[in-house]
């Protein structure tokens, strides 16, 4: 993995974990801890296979989705100004939850392994064509959505939502731009 992309992914994972800890949302803390550990391991350590992290990230995304479904109240430290703030916060939380399975797919798409591939092994992904292009397009769309949510949160001075959306956008962008 490329050092700059790895640093961006680990840094973004750390920011998400810090935000979840500040919000005191324990499902978000567990999910963000999984994301941070995955980024750290895949970028620099290589202790566990990419498939393991992809499955854990899918599980974390499902947990976040379940929390969104069961919890009707926003739970972040943003100051609320009514229904608009609630809808914006839900949009940010939903986009972040969707980023977990997208990250899992990006990990598998890259065949994420730290450093160079062993001699004689194929270092890239094995899928081309529509199977690979459709999720990549969805990743770019999710990135655009996260950037839009983050920009709106900045304008509305909702720091937590802006940082969360921005960190997830950085992580996805780093993985999209990283050669495979």
C-alpha positions as CSV (number, residue, x, y, z in Angstrom):
1,X,0.0,0.0,0.0
2,X,1.2,3.5,-0.7
3,X,2.4,5.4,2.4
4,X,0.4,8.6,1.7
5,X,-2.8,6.7,1.1
6,X,-2.2,4.6,4.2
7,X,-1.5,7.7,6.3
8,X,-4.7,9.3,5.0
9,X,-6.8,6.2,5.7
10,X,-5.4,5.7,9.2
11,X,-5.7,9.4,10.0
12,X,-9.2,9.5,8.8
13,X,-10.0,6.4,10.8
14,X,-8.5,8.0,13.9
15,X,-10.6,11.1,13.4
16,X,-13.8,9.0,13.1
17,X,-12.9,7.1,16.2
18,X,-12.3,10.3,18.1
19,X,-15.6,11.7,17.0
20,X,-17.5,8.6,18.0
21,X,-15.8,8.7,21.4
22,X,-16.8,12.3,21.9
23,X,-20.4,11.6,20.9
24,X,-20.5,8.7,23.4
25,X,-22.4,6.5,20.9
26,X,-21.1,3.1,21.7
27,X,-22.2,1.4,18.5
28,X,-20.5,4.2,16.6
29,X,-17.4,3.7,18.8
30,X,-17.3,0.0,18.1
31,X,-17.8,0.5,14.4
32,X,-15.2,3.3,14.2
33,X,-12.7,1.2,16.2
34,X,-13.2,-1.6,13.6
35,X,-12.6,0.9,10.8
36,X,-9.5,2.3,12.4
37,X,-8.0,-1.1,13.2
38,X,-8.7,-2.2,9.6
39,X,-7.0,0.8,8.1
40,X,-4.0,0.5,10.4
41,X,-3.6,-3.2,9.7
42,X,-4.2,-3.0,6.0
43,X,-2.0,0.0,5.5
44,X,1.0,-0.9,7.7
45,X,0.8,-4.1,9.6
46,X,-0.7,-6.9,7.5
47,X,-1.6,-9.1,10.4
48,X,-5.0,-10.2,9.2
49,X,-6.4,-10.9,5.7
50,X,-8.4,-8.3,3.8
51,X,-11.4,-10.6,3.7
52,X,-11.6,-10.6,7.5
53,X,-11.6,-6.8,7.6
54,X,-14.1,-6.5,4.8
55,X,-16.5,-8.8,6.7
56,X,-16.0,-6.9,10.0
57,X,-16.6,-3.6,8.1
58,X,-19.9,-5.0,6.7
59,X,-20.9,-6.0,10.2
60,X,-20.1,-2.5,11.5
61,X,-22.1,-0.9,8.7
62,X,-25.1,-3.2,9.5
63,X,-24.8,-2.2,13.2
64,X,-24.8,1.5,12.3
65,X,-27.8,1.0,10.1
66,X,-29.6,-0.9,12.8
67,X,-28.8,2.0,15.3
68,X,-30.2,4.5,12.8
69,X,-33.4,2.4,12.4
70,X,-33.9,2.0,16.1
71,X,-32.7,5.3,17.4
72,X,-34.9,8.2,16.3
73,X,-32.8,10.8,18.1
74,X,-29.6,12.3,16.8
75,X,-26.8,11.5,19.2
76,X,-23.9,13.8,18.3
77,X,-22.6,16.9,20.1
78,X,-23.9,19.2,17.3
79,X,-26.1,22.0,18.5
80,X,-29.6,21.3,17.3
81,X,-31.9,23.9,15.8
82,X,-34.9,21.8,15.1
83,X,-36.1,19.5,12.4
84,X,-33.6,20.7,9.8
85,X,-30.6,19.9,12.0
86,X,-32.1,16.5,12.8
87,X,-32.5,15.7,9.1
88,X,-29.0,16.9,8.2
89,X,-27.6,14.8,11.1
90,X,-29.4,11.7,9.9
91,X,-28.1,12.3,6.4
92,X,-24.6,12.5,7.7
93,X,-25.0,9.4,9.8
94,X,-26.6,7.5,7.0
95,X,-23.8,8.4,4.5
96,X,-21.2,7.4,7.1
97,X,-23.0,4.0,7.7
98,X,-23.0,3.4,3.9
99,X,-19.3,4.2,3.8
100,X,-18.5,1.0,5.8
101,X,-19.7,-1.5,3.2
102,X,-18.2,0.7,0.5
103,X,-14.9,0.6,2.3
104,X,-15.2,-3.2,2.6
105,X,-15.8,-3.4,-1.2
106,X,-12.8,-1.1,-1.8
107,X,-10.6,-3.3,0.3
108,X,-11.6,-6.4,-1.7
109,X,-11.3,-4.4,-5.0
110,X,-7.7,-3.6,-4.1
111,X,-6.9,-7.0,-2.8
112,X,-5.5,-5.0,0.1
113,X,-2.2,-6.3,1.2
114,X,0.6,-4.3,2.8
115,X,3.6,-3.8,0.7
116,X,4.5,-5.5,-2.6
117,X,2.9,-8.8,-3.6
118,X,4.9,-11.9,-3.2
119,X,7.0,-12.9,-6.2
120,X,4.9,-14.4,-8.9
121,X,1.6,-13.3,-7.3
122,X,-0.9,-10.9,-9.0
123,X,-0.8,-7.7,-7.0
124,X,-4.1,-6.2,-8.2
125,X,-7.7,-7.1,-8.2
126,X,-9.2,-9.9,-10.4
127,X,-12.3,-8.2,-11.6
128,X,-12.8,-5.9,-14.5
129,X,-15.8,-4.7,-16.5
130,X,-19.3,-4.0,-15.2
131,X,-18.8,-6.0,-12.0
132,X,-16.0,-3.7,-11.0
133,X,-17.2,-0.4,-12.6
134,X,-20.7,-0.3,-11.0
135,X,-19.4,-0.3,-7.3
136,X,-16.6,2.1,-8.3
137,X,-19.3,4.5,-9.7
138,X,-21.2,4.1,-6.4
139,X,-18.1,4.9,-4.4
140,X,-17.6,8.1,-6.4
141,X,-21.2,9.0,-5.8
142,X,-20.9,8.3,-2.1
143,X,-17.8,10.4,-2.0
144,X,-19.7,13.3,-3.7
145,X,-22.5,12.9,-1.2
146,X,-20.1,12.9,1.8
147,X,-18.4,16.1,0.5
148,X,-21.8,17.8,0.0
149,X,-22.9,16.9,3.5
150,X,-19.6,18.0,4.9
151,X,-19.7,21.3,3.1
152,X,-23.3,22.0,4.2
153,X,-22.3,21.1,7.8
154,X,-19.4,23.6,7.6
155,X,-21.7,26.3,6.4
156,X,-24.1,25.5,9.2
157,X,-21.3,25.3,11.8
158,X,-22.0,21.7,12.7
159,X,-18.4,20.7,13.4
160,X,-19.0,17.1,14.3
161,X,-21.0,16.3,11.2
162,X,-18.5,18.2,9.0
163,X,-15.5,16.3,10.5
164,X,-17.3,12.9,10.3
165,X,-18.3,13.4,6.6
166,X,-14.9,14.8,5.7
167,X,-12.9,12.0,7.3
168,X,-15.0,9.3,5.6
169,X,-14.6,11.2,2.3
170,X,-10.8,11.3,2.7
171,X,-10.7,7.6,3.4
172,X,-12.8,6.7,0.4
173,X,-10.9,9.1,-1.9
174,X,-7.6,7.7,-0.8
175,X,-8.8,4.2,-1.6
176,X,-10.3,5.2,-4.9
177,X,-7.1,7.0,-6.1
178,X,-4.7,4.3,-4.9
179,X,-3.4,2.3,-7.8
180,X,-4.2,-1.4,-7.7
